[in-house]
Amino acid sequence: MEDISNALAREAAVSVTCLPDGSVDRRYAVEDAAGDVETRRDLGRRIAAGHAKSFRVEHEGTAPGGQAVNAARQLHALGATTTLYGHLGHAVFDGLPFAAHSMGRPADVAVFEFDDDAVMFTEESSAIADWDLDDLDAVAGGDPFDADAVVWTNWASTGNGTAALRALAERDRAAEDGTADEGATRGRDRRWLVVDPGDVTACERDAVGPFLDALAALDPFDVALSINDDELAFLADSIDGGTDAARGSVAGTDVRAARLEFVRERGSLDLAVVHAADAAVARDASGTTRCPNLTVDARRYTGGGDRFSAGLAYALAADWTLGEALTLANACATFYVSHAETAGTERLAAWLAERDAGV
């Protein structure tokens, strides 16, 4: 874990675009006739046993949600000039403190929270499922990709997500060739595209190869893939030869690192990162970088990964070292899950200093 106090004190002039999803998140506590249902496992046991068929819920609040929205909130807190293109067609998004453009109806998510985890039930939005790059063009006043970094989330929920990535690559090739139509994406200096694909485990395995091919075609960008352990395992095992490579061919091989390198090579990625409770692990062309995470008591079990990806994008765009970037990403995610709040640079710096001092 790197000391990022000096980096946090610097005011980085960073611009970041986030896209394309959004959700209205309604949080509930759960109880039955016997009282509060404290754990997800307890809920499962009660349902399986058949003793409780009716559960009461207590609505604890409604808030803006969605991966792109969560990432944008974290980036704004860090001081980035943030622009969100999401599915924001609901009054809950009216108070967002940064530029936000709606491309249609958000998903509706019921979040049932327990002491040990959360369960989410989602009513998908057809506008998100059918989203493509034309929908982005319809609401964008300029080039939404003309930023220091782009955070592209929730590929798993967009049926046309791979096609949209391909379309972006084709626009950039046309711009480089000088054949782009008026209004198409122009050539630009290289910048970071951080892709947080969402719960890929819900996707068909044969969609993984085309997705990674589409990422490999994004030549004008430095592409980073940000995933959790379950998503990493699914991606690696969905690629031809992935099961053997992911397990590691030599005894003692770091399985995470082996999986990351396999996925990184398959997608021609500049960076592949896995975020977990114990550590963040990254693979780039130079090898493996590992950053231990802080141990905390969790209050939130959803939204931490989105803030990790946002912190990663901010640090990469600001030219922090990879170790510093992983430390910031871990701090953003861990602060959120332990405080149920999104922290900016000053608060993160103070919190990390307190942790170092054993306060």
PEJOFEN-V430453 format. One record per residue. N is the residue number from 1. RES is the residue in three letters. PHI is phi in degrees with one decimal (NA if undefined). OMEGA is omega as a letter, one per 40 degrees, with the letter a starting at -180 (none if undefined). Layout:
n,res,phi,omega
N,RES,PHI,OMEGA
N,RES,PHI,OMEGA
//
This chain:
n,res,phi,omega
1,MET,NA,a
2,GLU,-83.6,i
3,ASP,-82.5,a
4,ILE,-110.0,a
5,SER,-60.4,i
6,ASN,-67.5,i
7,ALA,-63.9,i
8,LEU,-66.2,a
9,ALA,-74.8,i
10,ARG,-76.4,i
11,GLU,-94.9,a
12,ALA,-84.3,i
13,ALA,-85.0,a
14,VAL,-117.9,i
15,SER,-114.2,a
16,VAL,-138.8,i
17,THR,-105.0,i
18,CYS,-119.3,i
19,LEU,-163.1,e
20,PRO,-122.9,a
21,ASP,-95.6,i
22,GLY,175.9,i
23,SER,-150.1,i
24,VAL,-97.8,a
25,ASP,-99.3,i
26,ARG,-110.0,a
27,ARG,-100.0,a
28,TYR,-135.9,i
29,ALA,-96.2,a
30,VAL,-123.7,i
31,GLU,-149.3,i
32,ASP,-128.3,a
33,ALA,-61.8,a
34,ALA,-84.6,a
35,GLY,121.0,a
36,ASP,-61.9,i
37,VAL,-95.3,a
38,GLU,-86.6,a
39,THR,-130.9,i
40,ARG,-64.2,i
41,ARG,-61.8,i
42,ASP,-63.8,i
43,LEU,-60.1,i
44,GLY,-61.2,i
45,ARG,-63.3,a
46,ARG,-65.7,i
47,ILE,-67.6,a
48,ALA,-64.1,a
49,ALA,-73.3,i
50,GLY,78.0,a
51,HIS,-77.1,a
52,ALA,-128.3,i
53,LYS,-109.9,a
54,SER,-126.6,i
55,PHE,-127.3,i
56,ARG,-97.8,i
57,VAL,-124.4,i
58,GLU,-114.9,a
59,HIS,-72.1,a
60,GLU,-104.1,i
61,GLY,153.7,i
62,THR,-124.4,a
63,ALA,-146.9,i
64,PRO,-62.4,i
65,GLY,-144.4,a
66,GLY,106.7,a
67,GLN,-61.1,a
68,ALA,-64.6,i
69,VAL,-66.1,i
70,ASN,-60.8,i
71,ALA,-63.7,a
72,ALA,-63.8,i
73,ARG,-64.0,i
74,GLN,-67.8,a
75,LEU,-63.5,i
76,HIS,-62.2,i
77,ALA,-62.4,i
78,LEU,-76.4,i
79,GLY,102.8,i
80,ALA,-72.7,i
81,THR,-73.7,a
82,THR,-112.2,i
83,THR,-126.8,a
84,LEU,-112.8,i
85,TYR,-115.0,a
86,GLY,-139.5,i
87,HIS,-97.4,a
88,LEU,-125.3,a
89,GLY,-77.0,i
90,HIS,-158.7,a
91,ALA,-63.1,a
92,VAL,-63.5,a
93,PHE,-91.7,a
94,ASP,-64.0,a
95,GLY,-94.5,a
96,LEU,-61.7,a
97,PRO,-90.0,i
98,PHE,-149.8,a
99,ALA,-62.8,a
100,ALA,-138.2,a
101,HIS,-128.5,a
102,SER,-92.7,i
103,MET,-112.2,i
104,GLY,139.2,a
105,ARG,-74.6,i
106,PRO,-78.8,i
107,ALA,-75.7,i
108,ASP,-111.1,a
109,VAL,-124.4,i
110,ALA,-99.1,a
111,VAL,-107.7,i
112,PHE,-98.8,a
113,GLU,-104.4,i
114,PHE,-125.5,a
115,ASP,-68.3,a
116,ASP,-112.2,a
117,ASP,-175.9,i
118,ALA,-137.8,i
119,VAL,-123.1,a
120,MET,-116.7,i
121,PHE,-117.3,a
122,THR,-116.4,i
123,GLU,-95.4,a
124,GLU,-65.0,i
125,SER,-99.2,i
126,SER,-63.2,i
127,ALA,-65.5,i
128,ILE,-75.0,a
129,ALA,-59.8,a
130,ASP,-97.9,a
131,TRP,-61.5,i
132,ASP,-144.9,a
133,LEU,-66.1,i
134,ASP,-64.2,i
135,ASP,-65.0,i
136,LEU,-66.1,a
137,ASP,-59.2,a
138,ALA,-66.6,a
139,VAL,-113.9,a
140,ALA,-87.4,i
141,GLY,-75.9,i
142,GLY,-140.4,i
143,ASP,-90.5,a
144,PRO,-66.1,a
145,PHE,-93.4,i
146,ASP,-86.3,a
147,ALA,-143.9,i
148,ASP,-68.3,i
149,ALA,-152.9,i
150,VAL,-126.2,i
151,VAL,-107.5,a
152,TRP,-107.9,a
153,THR,-115.6,i
154,ASN,57.3,i
155,TRP,-53.0,a
156,ALA,-62.9,a
157,SER,-100.4,a
158,THR,-110.9,a
159,GLY,-61.5,a
160,ASN,-103.9,a
161,GLY,-60.1,i
162,THR,-65.9,i
163,ALA,-62.6,i
164,ALA,-67.1,i
165,LEU,-63.6,i
166,ARG,-62.7,a
167,ALA,-62.5,i
168,LEU,-63.7,i
169,ALA,-62.8,a
170,GLU,-66.1,i
171,ARG,-62.9,a
172,ASP,-67.3,i
173,ARG,-64.0,i
174,ALA,-64.0,i
175,ALA,-65.5,i
176,GLU,-65.7,a
177,ASP,-81.6,a
178,GLY,78.8,a
179,THR,-111.9,a
180,ALA,-67.7,i
181,ASP,-72.7,i
182,GLU,-57.6,i
183,GLY,90.1,i
184,ALA,-75.2,i
185,THR,-59.1,a
186,ARG,-91.2,i
187,GLY,-62.5,a
188,ARG,-152.3,i
189,ASP,-63.5,a
190,ARG,-65.5,i
191,ARG,-151.0,a
192,TRP,-86.3,i
193,LEU,-117.6,i
194,VAL,-98.8,a
195,VAL,-104.7,i
196,ASP,-113.2,a
197,PRO,-77.8,a
198,GLY,79.5,a
199,ASP,-77.8,a
200,VAL,-66.9,a
201,THR,-65.6,i
202,ALA,-87.3,a
203,CYS,-95.9,i
204,GLU,-71.7,a
205,ARG,-63.5,a
206,ASP,-75.2,i
207,ALA,-85.1,a
208,VAL,-68.9,a
209,GLY,-57.5,i
210,PRO,-59.6,i
211,PHE,-62.0,i
212,LEU,-68.1,i
213,ASP,-61.4,a
214,ALA,-65.0,i
215,LEU,-64.7,a
216,ALA,-63.7,a
217,ALA,-83.0,a
218,LEU,-86.1,a
219,ASP,-60.6,a
220,PRO,-71.2,a
221,PHE,-107.1,i
222,ASP,-87.2,a
223,VAL,-102.4,i
224,ALA,-118.3,i
225,LEU,-107.4,a
226,SER,-118.0,a
227,ILE,-143.5,i
228,ASN,-100.9,a
229,ASP,-62.3,a
230,ASP,-64.3,i
231,GLU,-66.6,i
232,LEU,-61.6,i
233,ALA,-60.9,a
234,PHE,-64.1,a
235,LEU,-62.2,a
236,ALA,-62.9,a
237,ASP,-75.4,a
238,SER,-88.5,a
239,ILE,-96.1,i
240,ASP,-53.5,a
241,GLY,81.8,a
242,GLY,-69.7,a
243,THR,-63.4,a
244,ASP,-65.9,a
245,ALA,-65.5,a
246,ALA,-69.1,i
247,ARG,-75.4,a
248,GLY,86.8,a
249,SER,-87.5,a
250,VAL,-120.7,i
251,ALA,-56.6,i
252,GLY,87.7,i
253,THR,-61.7,i
254,ASP,-69.8,a
255,VAL,-63.7,i
256,ARG,-57.9,a
257,ALA,-63.9,i
258,ALA,-63.5,i
259,ARG,-64.4,a
260,LEU,-60.0,a
261,GLU,-66.3,i
262,PHE,-63.3,i
263,VAL,-67.2,a
264,ARG,-60.4,i
265,GLU,-65.7,a
266,ARG,-64.2,a
267,GLY,-96.9,a
268,SER,48.1,a
269,LEU,-82.7,i
270,ASP,-75.5,a
271,LEU,-155.4,i
272,ALA,-125.4,a
273,VAL,-130.7,i
274,VAL,-113.7,i
275,HIS,-114.2,a
276,ALA,-141.1,a
277,ALA,-64.4,a
278,ASP,-89.0,a
279,ALA,-168.2,i
280,ALA,-107.8,a
281,VAL,-126.7,a
282,ALA,-126.6,i
283,ARG,-124.3,i
284,ASP,-131.9,a
285,ALA,-63.0,a
286,SER,-90.5,i
287,GLY,132.5,a
288,THR,-105.3,i
289,THR,-121.5,a
290,ARG,-122.0,i
291,CYS,-127.1,i
292,PRO,-61.1,i
293,ASN,-98.6,i
294,LEU,-80.3,i
295,THR,-88.3,a
296,VAL,-139.1,i
297,ASP,-89.6,a
298,ALA,-80.4,i
299,ARG,-113.6,i
300,ARG,-130.1,a
301,TYR,-119.7,i
302,THR,-133.5,i
303,GLY,97.1,a
304,GLY,-67.9,i
305,GLY,-62.9,i
306,ASP,-64.6,i
307,ARG,-73.0,i
308,PHE,-59.7,a
309,SER,-62.3,i
310,ALA,-66.4,i
311,GLY,-61.9,i
312,LEU,-61.9,a
313,ALA,-62.3,i
314,TYR,-59.4,a
315,ALA,-67.6,i
316,LEU,-64.3,i
317,ALA,-65.2,a
318,ALA,-88.0,i
319,ASP,65.0,i
320,TRP,-70.4,i
321,THR,-66.1,a
322,LEU,-64.3,i
323,GLY,-61.6,i
324,GLU,-65.0,a
325,ALA,-63.2,i
326,LEU,-66.7,i
327,THR,-63.2,i
328,LEU,-63.8,a
329,ALA,-60.3,i
330,ASN,-59.2,a
331,ALA,-63.9,i
332,CYS,-60.4,a
333,ALA,-68.4,a
334,THR,-70.6,i
335,PHE,-60.8,a
336,TYR,-64.0,a
337,VAL,-68.5,a
338,SER,-91.9,a
339,HIS,-115.6,a
340,ALA,58.9,i
341,GLU,-140.7,i
342,THR,-98.2,a
343,ALA,-104.2,i
344,GLY,-92.1,a
345,THR,-64.2,a
346,GLU,-65.0,a
347,ARG,-69.5,i
348,LEU,-62.5,a
349,ALA,-62.2,i
350,ALA,-64.4,a
351,TRP,-65.1,i
352,LEU,-64.2,i
353,ALA,-64.4,i
354,GLU,-62.0,i
355,ARG,-64.2,i
356,ASP,-64.3,a
357,ALA,-84.6,i
358,GLY,77.3,a
359,VAL,-75.2,none
//
